[in-house]
């Protein structure tokens, strides 16, 4: 492990590269990253980095976002097969037809989408700023929200916006948490608050003590005086939570079919140290976004970044 990390550090320096990693990646991947964050923070970091190359330790749509914001930079993804079940649930051809049925609606898309979907979008959002994005749109305007139906439903309840049309997509991780397993954990740890991501199904959000983005969940654990927490999102986040709050204990929520007591994202875990080193060494797995698509997608992302919380 030490030799792999040193090799990656040497390659990063030689290539004038930066490694961006999502909270859901493996602990050792987060350890070699120059910056670890949620989708919004990584989008901002990708836009402002001065590095010649960006290695995006995450899933494909995240690397696409970096390329959209920094077209002059080389963007590498360690494993081009690291997709996203949520992004895959919203095919561009079908979504274009869906949008055409509601020509006057403002299209708000979660960043967990392909470049093609972002190009069909008026403004993107992340779970960190989704409320601000929705509230920035005049109340008399109809909104199409894609692709996550659970996040969209939560936003409707938080904002009271009844004129939201939801695309029926979902994340396989957040769809498959076990309510019964979470309630059993609560019985075992009655003083542990339940911290849940808004991509979870409504019954789980109803039993949660706090609902928020990955960054908000991490921050909540810091300000809450509790010493134990039940965390209902991809368990890769626990690495950062344990690093920040070593005196506290965190329990990953189980999945419906879980045998390991957790509910991993199969795609995020495809990113390894070996693949990061290979991407840096060979320059292969470069992300390319057609310029016409990139320009349209960039507009929707920049619109998101301009909205202040």
N, C-alpha and C positions, 0 to 999 in steps of 0.2 A: 504493500500500500504506500509506504513512504517513498519508494523509488518511483512509483507511478505519479505521485503528486509532484515530486521534484521534476520529473520529465515534463509534466504539463506546465509547470511554472516557467521552465526554461523555454518551452515552445511559445508560451504567451509573450514572453519578453522578446524573443527573436522575431515574432510575427507582428509585434505591436498590436496584440489582440486583447479583447476583454471577454470574460466569461460571465454571462448572465444566467442565473438559475432560479427556477421557481421553487416555492416552498414545498411542493409536492414531490420533488426529485429525491433520490437516495441521499442519505446523510453525507456520504463521502463526496458526492457531487456538489452538494452545497458547500462543503469545506474548501473546495478548490475554486469556487466562484469568486469573482471580484465584487459581485453584487447579487444579493438574494432578495427576492421580493414577490409581491403578488402581481397580477396582470397589469394593473395601473402603474405601479412603481417601475416595472420592467419596461413598459411602453415609454415612460418618461426617460428612463436611463438610456434606452436604445436611441432616443431622439437626440440626446445631448452628448453622447460619448465622443471622444476625439480619437478613439482607436481606429486603426485601418480595417480591422476585422472584428466581427462579433460572433462569438460561439454561443449559440442559444441552447442552453441545457434545459430543455423543456419539450413541448410538443410542437408540431409543425406550424399551426396557426400563429404561435408566438414568434417563431422565426420569420414567418411571412410579415408579421406586423413590424418587426425590426427592419426588414428590407424595405417595406413601404415607407417608413419614416426616414431611412438612411440609404437611399438608392445608390449612393456613391461608394458605400462600404461593401466589403465582402461579408456576407452572412452565412455562417455554416451551422448546420444542425447535426449533432452527433449521430442520430439515427433517423433518416428520412421516413422510416416506417412508423415513427412515433406520432400517431394521429390523435384524434380526439372524438369520442363517441358523440359528444354534443355538437361539434362542428359537422360531423358526418350526418347528423339527423336533419340537416338543413341543406339539401342539394340546391345549387344556384338556379337551375332551370325551373324547378318546381316553385322556388321562392319568387322568381321573377313573375311567374304566372299569378301567384298569390298576390303579389304587390299590385299587379295590373288590375285586379278586382277591386282595389281600394285606392284609386288614383289620387285622392285628396289627403290621404293619411301621411303623417310624418313617420318615417321608418327609423326605429331605434333598434340597433343590433348589439348584442353582447359581443365583446371582443373574441369570445370563443367561437369564432366563425372563420370561414375561408376568406381569402382576399376577394374572391368573386362576390361573396355576400356583402362584404364591406363596401364594395363598389356599387352595390344596389341600395346602400344605406344612407340616410341623411345624417345621422350622428350615432357614433358608437357609445358604449358604456362598459364599465366593469362593475363588479359587485360592490366596489368601494365607492363609486360615484353615481350609481344607477339612479338613486333617489334624486340627486341634484339634476341629472340629465332630464328625467321625466318632469320635474317641477319647472324646468326652464322652458318647457313647451306650453304655449297658450292652452288654457283649459278647454277651449271650444274646438281644439284640433283633435281629430281622431289619430290614434297612435297604433302602428303595427309594432309589436315587440317580438323579437326573434333572438335566438331559437329556443331559449329555456322556458318552458311553461311554468315551472315551479317558481323561478325568480320573477317571472312576469306576474304571476298570481300574487306573490308577496308584495310586489310593487303596487299592484292595484289596491291591496288592502291598506298599505301604508299611505298612499296618496289620495285614495278615494276616487281615482280616475276610472270611471265605468266605461269610458270610450276607448279602451285598449283592446286590440285584437291580438291574441296570442298564437304564435306558431307552436305546434305540438312537438317540440324537441325536448331532450333531457340528457343529463350526464349519467353514465352508467354507475358511477361511484355513488353519487348523491341519491339516485333512484333506489339503490339497493341496500340502504341502511335498514337494520332491523329495529322496528319500534319496540318489539318485545325485548330484544337484547339490550336496548338502551334503558328501558324501564327496569330491567333486572340489574343493570349496573347501578342505577339510582338506588335500588333497594340495598345493594351492597355498600354504597357510598352515599348515604342520604344527605350529607352536607356538601356534596360536589355539585356545583352549578353545571347545567348542560349548555354548552356553547355550540351553536349550529350555524351552518352556512345556508343562505337563502335558496340555494339550488335543491335543498332537501324537500321532500314531500310535505304537504300541509300538516298531517298528523304529527310528524316529528317537530315541525316548527311550533306547533301548539304546546308541546311539552317542554320546549327549550326555555331557558332562563334568559338567553341572549341570542339574537340572530344578527349576523354580520359577515362581512367579507373575511378572507383569511387574515389580512392585516388588522382588521377590527377585532377578530377573535384573539389574536396574539396580544393586542393592546389591552383588551378586556381582562385577560388573565393577569396582567400586571397590576391593574388598578383594583381588582376585586380582592378583598382580604382572604378569601378562601384559599386553602392549601391543596385542595384536590379539585380536578375538573374533568368532566366528560366532554370529549371533543368530537363533534359530529361533522367532520369533513375528512378529506384524504389525509391519512396518518403521517405523510411526510412532513406535515407542519409541526409535528411534535418535536422534531430535531431542533428547530429554532426556539420553540417554547421552553424546552428543557435547557437550552443554552442561556436564554435570557433569565429564566426563573428556576435555577437549580434546586431551590428549596421547596418547590411545589411538585405535585404529582399529577400526571395527565393520563387519562384512560381513553384509548381510541374506541370509538363506537364500532360495534360489529356489523358486518354485512349479513344479509339474509342467509347466504350460503357459506358464510365464513367459517373456516376451520382453524384460522390463526388468530382470532380475536381482533381482526382489523378488516379494513375494506380498501385495498390498494387500487390505485389507477394503474392498469396494466401498461398503459402507454408511457406514463411518466417514468416508470421503473425500467423502461427500455434504455434509458440514458445511463451509460456507465463511464468510468474513468478511461477505460480502454478506447471507447468510441470517441471520447473527447480528444484524447491524444492523437488518434488516427485522423480525425477531422482537421486538427491543427497541422499535423505532419504532412498530409497529402493534399489538403485543400479541396478534397472531394466533398460531396454532399452539400454543395453550395445551393442556397435558396435563390430562385429566380422568379420574379413576378413581372409579367408583361406590362410594358409602360402604360398602356391605355388603362388597364385594370388598376395599376398602382396609383395613378393620378386620382382616379375616382375614389379609391379606397382611402387614400391619404386625406382627402377632404373630410371624410366622415370621422377619421381618427383625430385630426387636428381640431375639428369641431368639439369633440369630447374634451380634449386637453385644454381648450379655451374656457370651458365652463368651470367656474370657481365654486367650491363647496362652501 
